[in-house]
């Protein structure tokens, strides 16, 4: 099995070179073998970053981080031990390998424990695929503070009713790692993630403290030059906060609900959680035994592509070194595959799907969506009901599918927003909510590694007055 040839020189901003990481991996694997381990896996990583925050034009925080870690997993048959260290010295490496080995010696056997099967491991071009994930941002603390100040100032400049702020922040982060195991896997790469956010507060003149509304917005990309401008982020966040002034409560009812695209990603996340290996083999999911069954409307598809260039969820291999592949997760509402690691796959009597570490670049679409189905068109489809733009709390029971979240948004009549609403709760059951998806907007938004438009669900209970 061919191995990548990492650079002997550190990449920009890092203290360690990939070749140094690979040497640590090889040394740890050799030591594990010498101790009698039947298998072992090692990952070495380094992260570097800068985070700043300001509030009302004043600096609040400037933080630089530089972290490093080496994690070692040792198997003695089907007994597993794991240990980690942030010390890369030879003595620390030996101590960590011995600690993992000692843990494995006294751990109970687990029939599902072990490295991925050799045929699932990424090798050659699969392990070295370049997905264009590393774009370091050469920004210093003063420059980052100026960006945050511009963002917050743009929010304040929108309207005199923007009277306060929870602040603005800039983050520039980059990391790299190298991993290997005793079954031949070798691979690693560098990646970056940068962001800018702001949270303005709006209030009515003479009524400050009586009607104050907060909202926020952000931009986050692999490359800093692809982020929205500070002024655009500030203006949009201010507009959202202003739109929520004079919010009122509504009476308890049962109506259609439209989830804003940035929130709809949470519904997609709930689907992933319910069809992930851990929940399935523990029988703690409301979508048990759903493979091959229709759990979403026939017009809904979910596609996964781990190899999108610069994608936030892109990866040539998963956390175990298993190759990643593009696939249909749901086709015409029917479940085509779960999200499994090697361990959860074995617990279920199935093969890994390359998802140790989670899902990768999911997109939910509807076959009914037309190019003109923007937010205005989706409001017309809603007709009379609730348009949700904020959710609060963690009221999701993945065993039963029961769903209850605090919410805020807008009341809609005849396809038009009438007024903002707050202090309400929306409730339903995810199984029924999934089947009740009537439409998905063309206003697709990427939240993390999930892309989805606004989602219209036929009916949910609204608890209000």
C-alpha positions in Angstrom: 0.0 0.0 0.0 1.6 3.3 -1.1 2.1 6.1 1.4 2.0 9.8 0.9 5.4 11.6 1.1 4.8 14.5 3.5 6.8 17.7 3.4 9.9 18.0 5.6 9.1 21.7 6.1 6.3 23.2 8.2 3.5 24.8 6.3 2.7 28.5 6.9 1.9 29.2 10.6 2.8 25.8 11.9 5.6 24.7 14.1 5.8 21.1 12.9 6.3 19.6 9.5 4.1 16.8 8.2 7.2 14.6 7.9 7.7 15.1 11.7 4.2 13.9 12.3 4.6 10.9 10.1 7.8 10.0 12.0 5.9 10.1 15.3 3.2 7.9 13.8 5.8 5.3 12.6 7.6 5.4 16.0 4.4 4.9 18.0 3.2 2.0 15.7 6.6 0.3 16.0 6.6 0.5 19.8 3.0 -0.8 20.0 4.1 -3.8 17.9 7.1 -4.4 20.1 4.8 -4.5 23.2 2.7 -7.2 21.6 -0.2 -5.2 20.3 -2.2 -6.9 17.6 -3.1 -3.6 16.0 -2.7 0.1 16.6 -3.7 3.5 15.3 -2.0 6.9 15.8 -2.9 10.5 15.0 -0.8 13.5 15.5 -2.2 17.0 15.1 -1.5 20.7 15.5 -3.9 23.7 15.6 -3.1 27.4 15.4 -5.5 30.3 15.6 -6.4 33.9 16.4 -9.7 35.0 17.9 -10.7 38.6 18.7 -13.9 40.2 19.9 -15.1 43.8 20.4 -18.2 45.4 21.9 -19.5 48.9 21.3 -16.2 49.9 19.6 -14.0 48.6 22.4 -11.7 45.6 22.4 -12.9 42.8 24.7 -10.7 39.9 23.9 -7.6 38.9 21.9 -6.6 35.3 22.1 -4.0 33.2 20.2 -4.1 29.4 20.5 -1.6 26.8 19.6 -2.5 23.3 20.4 -0.9 19.9 19.7 -1.9 16.4 20.4 -1.0 12.8 19.8 -3.6 10.1 20.3 -2.7 6.4 20.4 -5.1 3.5 20.3 -3.8 0.0 20.9 -5.6 -3.3 20.4 -4.8 -6.6 22.0 -7.1 -8.9 20.2 -10.5 -7.3 20.7 -9.5 -5.4 23.8 -8.9 -1.6 23.2 -6.9 1.0 25.0 -6.5 4.7 24.2 -4.2 7.4 25.6 -3.1 10.8 24.5 -0.4 13.4 25.1 0.5 17.0 24.1 4.2 16.2 24.7 5.9 15.1 21.5 9.2 14.0 23.1 10.4 10.4 22.7 9.9 9.7 26.4 6.3 11.0 26.3 5.6 9.0 23.2 6.8 5.8 24.9 4.9 6.5 28.0 1.7 7.1 26.1 2.0 4.0 24.0 2.6 1.9 27.2 -0.4 3.6 28.9 -2.7 2.7 26.0 -1.3 -0.9 26.0 -1.9 -1.2 29.7 -5.4 0.0 29.4 -6.1 -2.5 26.6 -4.7 -5.4 28.8 -7.3 -4.8 31.5 -10.3 -3.8 29.3 -13.1 -6.3 28.6 -13.2 -7.8 25.1 -15.6 -6.3 22.7 -16.5 -8.3 19.6 -17.0 -5.1 17.5 -13.7 -3.5 18.5 -10.9 -3.2 16.0 -9.4 -1.3 13.1 -11.4 -1.0 9.8 -11.2 -3.9 7.5 -8.3 -3.6 5.0 -10.6 -3.4 2.0 -12.3 -0.2 3.4 -9.1 1.7 4.1 -8.2 4.6 1.8 -5.0 4.1 -0.1 -2.9 5.7 -2.8 -4.8 8.5 -4.6 -7.8 8.0 -2.2 -5.7 9.0 0.8 -3.9 11.9 -0.9 -6.8 13.5 -2.7 -6.4 17.3 -2.5 -9.7 19.0 -1.7 -8.3 22.5 -1.4 -9.1 22.8 2.3 -6.1 24.9 3.4 -6.2 28.6 3.0 -4.3 30.3 5.9 -5.3 33.9 6.6 -2.4 36.2 7.3 -4.3 38.5 9.6 -2.8 39.9 12.7 -4.7 41.0 15.9 -4.9 44.7 14.9 -6.3 43.8 11.4 -8.8 41.4 12.9 -10.0 44.0 15.4 -10.4 46.5 12.6 -12.6 44.0 10.7 -14.7 43.4 13.7 -15.1 47.1 14.4 -16.2 47.7 10.8 -18.8 45.0 11.1 -20.3 46.4 14.3 -20.1 50.0 13.1 -22.0 48.9 9.9 -24.8 47.5 12.1 -25.1 50.6 14.2 -25.2 52.8 11.1 -28.3 51.0 9.7 -30.8 52.7 12.0 -30.8 54.7 15.2 -32.9 52.0 16.7 -29.8 49.8 16.8 -28.9 50.9 20.3 -26.7 48.2 21.7 -24.6 45.3 20.7 -23.5 42.0 22.1 -20.3 42.5 20.1 -18.5 41.3 17.0 -15.8 38.7 16.6 -13.3 37.4 14.1 -11.7 34.0 14.2 -8.9 32.6 11.9 -8.1 29.0 12.5 -5.9 26.4 10.8 -4.8 22.9 11.6 -3.0 19.9 10.2 -2.7 16.2 11.2 -1.1 12.9 10.1 -2.6 9.5 11.0 -1.6 5.9 10.4 -2.5 2.4 11.5 -1.0 -1.0 11.5 -3.1 -2.1 8.6 -1.2 0.2 6.2 -3.2 3.4 6.3 -1.2 6.6 6.1 -2.8 10.0 5.5 -3.1 13.6 6.6 -3.8 17.1 5.4 -4.1 20.7 6.5 -7.3 22.7 6.7 -8.6 26.1 7.7 -11.8 27.7 8.9 -12.3 31.5 9.3 -15.4 33.4 10.5 -16.8 36.8 11.3 -19.9 37.4 13.4 -21.9 40.2 15.0 -25.0 40.4 17.3 -26.7 43.9 17.4 -29.6 44.8 19.7 -32.5 46.9 18.5 -34.9 48.9 20.8 -37.7 51.5 20.3 -37.0 55.1 21.2 -38.3 55.9 24.7 -39.1 52.2 25.3 -35.6 50.9 25.9 -35.8 47.9 28.1 -39.4 47.3 27.3 -39.0 46.0 23.7 -35.4 45.0 23.0 -34.7 42.5 20.2 -31.4 40.8 19.4 -30.3 39.0 16.3 -27.0 37.9 14.8 -25.4 36.9 11.6 -22.1 35.5 10.6 -20.0 34.4 7.6 -17.6 31.4 7.7 -15.5 29.9 5.0 -12.3 27.9 4.4 -10.8 30.9 2.6 -11.1 34.4 4.0 -11.5 36.0 0.6 -14.8 34.1 0.2 -16.4 35.5 3.3 -19.0 38.2 3.1 -17.7 41.7 3.8 -17.8 43.1 7.3 -20.3 45.8 6.2 -22.7 43.2 4.6 -22.7 41.0 7.7 -23.3 44.0 10.0 -26.1 45.4 7.9 -27.9 42.1 7.5 -27.7 41.4 11.3 -29.1 44.8 12.0 -31.9 44.3 9.6 -32.8 41.1 11.3 -32.9 42.6 14.7 -35.0 45.6 13.5 -37.5 43.3 11.9 -38.3 41.7 15.3 -39.3 45.0 17.0 -42.9 45.1 18.3 -43.0 41.4 18.6 -46.2 40.0 20.1 -47.5 36.7 21.4 -50.1 34.7 19.5 -52.8 32.3 20.6 -52.2 28.6 20.8 -52.9 27.0 17.4 -52.0 24.3 15.0 -50.8 25.7 11.6 -48.3 25.1 8.8 -44.7 26.2 9.7 -42.0 27.5 7.4 -38.4 27.1 8.7 -35.9 29.6 7.5 -33.1 27.9 5.5 -30.5 28.5 8.2 -32.7 26.7 10.7 -33.8 23.9 8.4 -30.3 22.6 8.5 -31.2 21.5 12.1 -33.9 19.3 10.7 -31.3 17.7 8.4 -29.0 17.3 11.4 -31.8 15.5 13.3 -32.2 13.1 10.4 -28.4 12.3 10.6 -28.6 11.8 14.3 -31.5 9.4 14.0 -29.8 7.3 11.3 -26.3 7.3 12.8 -24.8 4.0 14.0 -24.5 4.8 17.7 -28.2 5.7 18.0 -29.2 2.7 15.9 -27.2 -0.1 17.7 -28.3 1.3 21.1 -31.9 1.3 19.8 -32.2 4.9 20.9 -33.6 6.3 17.6 -37.1 6.8 16.3 -35.9 5.7 12.8 -34.8 2.1 13.8 -34.8 -0.4 10.9 -35.6 2.4 8.4 -33.1 1.2 5.7 -35.0 0.8 2.5 -38.1 2.4 3.9 -39.8 5.7 3.0 -39.4 8.2 5.9 -39.6 11.4 3.9 -42.0 12.4 1.1 -41.4 11.0 -2.3 -40.2 14.3 -3.7 -37.3 14.6 -1.2 -33.7 13.5 -1.9 -30.6 13.8 0.3 -27.2 13.6 -1.4 -23.8 13.4 0.2 -20.5 14.5 -1.5 -17.4 14.4 0.7 -15.2 15.6 -2.2 -16.5 19.2 -2.8 -13.5 21.5 -3.2 -13.3 23.8 -0.1 -16.4 22.1 1.4 -16.8 22.5 5.1 -17.5 18.8 5.5 -15.1 17.6 2.8 -12.6 14.8 3.6 -10.8 12.2 1.5 -11.1 9.7 4.4 -12.9 9.5 7.7 -11.5 9.6 11.2 -10.5 5.9 10.9 -8.9 6.2 7.5 -11.8 4.7 5.7 -12.3 6.1 2.2 -15.2 8.5 1.7 -17.6 8.2 -1.3 -20.4 10.3 -2.8 -23.7 8.6 -2.4 -27.5 9.1 -2.2 -28.5 9.0 1.4 -32.2 9.3 0.6 -33.8 8.8 -2.8 -37.4 9.6 -3.4 -37.9 9.7 0.4 -36.5 6.2 0.8 -33.5 5.6 3.1 -30.5 4.3 1.1 -27.9 4.2 3.8 -27.0 4.9 7.4 -24.0 6.8 8.9 -21.7 4.1 10.3 -18.2 3.8 11.6 -16.4 0.5 11.7 -17.5 -0.1 15.3 -21.2 0.8 14.8 -21.3 -1.1 11.5 -20.1 -4.3 13.2 -22.6 -3.8 16.1 -25.3 -3.7 13.4 -23.9 -6.6 11.3 -23.1 -4.1 8.5 -20.0 -2.5 6.9 -18.7 1.0 7.7 -20.0 3.7 5.5 -17.0 5.9 6.2 -18.6 8.1 8.8 -16.4 7.9 11.8 -16.5 11.6 12.7 -19.9 12.4 11.2 -21.6 13.3 7.9 -19.9 15.0 5.0 -21.5 17.8 2.8 -25.2 16.8 2.9 -27.7 18.5 0.5 -31.4 18.1 0.9 -33.5 18.9 -2.2 -37.1 18.6 -3.4 -38.0 17.4 -6.9 -40.9 19.9 -6.7 -38.6 23.0 -6.2 -38.7 25.5 -9.0 -35.9 28.1 -9.7 -38.2 30.9 -8.6 -39.1 29.4 -5.2 -37.4 32.1 -3.2 -38.4 33.1 0.3 -41.4 35.2 -1.0 -42.6 32.3 -3.0 -42.3 30.0 0.0 -44.3 32.5 2.1 -47.0 32.3 -0.5 -46.9 28.5 -0.2 -47.2 28.9 3.6 -50.3 31.0 3.2 -51.4 31.3 6.8 -49.1 30.2 9.5 -45.7 30.7 11.2 -42.4 31.6 9.6 -39.7 30.7 12.1 -36.3 32.4 12.2 -35.0 31.5 15.7 -35.2 28.3 17.8 -34.2 28.0 21.4 -33.6 25.1 23.7 -32.7 21.5 23.0 -36.2 19.9 23.2 -35.6 16.9 20.8 -36.1 13.3 22.0 -34.4 11.1 19.5 -35.8 7.9 21.0 -39.4 8.9 20.4 -38.9 11.7 17.8 -40.8 14.2 20.0 -39.9 17.8 19.2 -40.5 20.9 21.2 -38.5 24.1 20.9 -38.9 27.7 21.9 -39.2 29.8 18.8 -39.5 33.3 17.4 -40.4 34.5 13.9 -43.3 36.1 12.0 -47.0 35.5 11.6 -48.0 35.2 8.0 -51.5 35.8 6.4 -52.3 35.4 2.7 -48.6 34.7 2.0 -47.5 38.0 3.5 -45.6 38.7 6.8 -48.0 40.5 9.2 -46.0 41.0 12.4 -43.1 39.5 14.4 -44.0 37.0 17.2 -42.0 35.7 20.2 -42.3 33.7 23.4 -43.9 30.7 21.7 -43.2 27.0 21.5 -43.5 24.8 18.5 -44.1 21.1 19.0 -44.6 18.0 17.0 -42.9 14.6 16.2 -40.0 14.4 13.9 -41.3 11.3 12.2 -44.5 13.2 11.3 -42.6 16.4 10.5 -40.3 14.6 8.0 -43.3 13.1 6.3 -45.1 16.4 6.4 -42.5 18.3 4.4 -44.6 20.0 1.6 -41.9 22.1 -0.1 -38.2 23.1 0.0 -37.2 26.5 -1.2 -34.6 27.4 -3.8 -33.1 29.7 -1.2 -30.5 27.1 -0.3 -28.1 28.0 2.6 -25.1 26.1 3.8 -24.9 25.8 7.6 -21.7 24.0 8.5 -21.6 20.9 6.2 -25.4 20.9 5.5 -27.1 22.7 2.6 -30.8 23.1 2.5 -33.5 25.7 1.5 -36.3 26.9 3.6 -38.6 24.0 4.6 -42.4 24.1 4.8 -44.0 21.5 7.1 -47.8 20.9 6.9 -48.7 21.3 10.6 -47.2 21.9 14.0 -48.6 22.9 17.3 -47.9 26.4 18.4 -48.1 27.1 22.2 -48.7 30.7 22.9 -51.3 32.6 24.9 
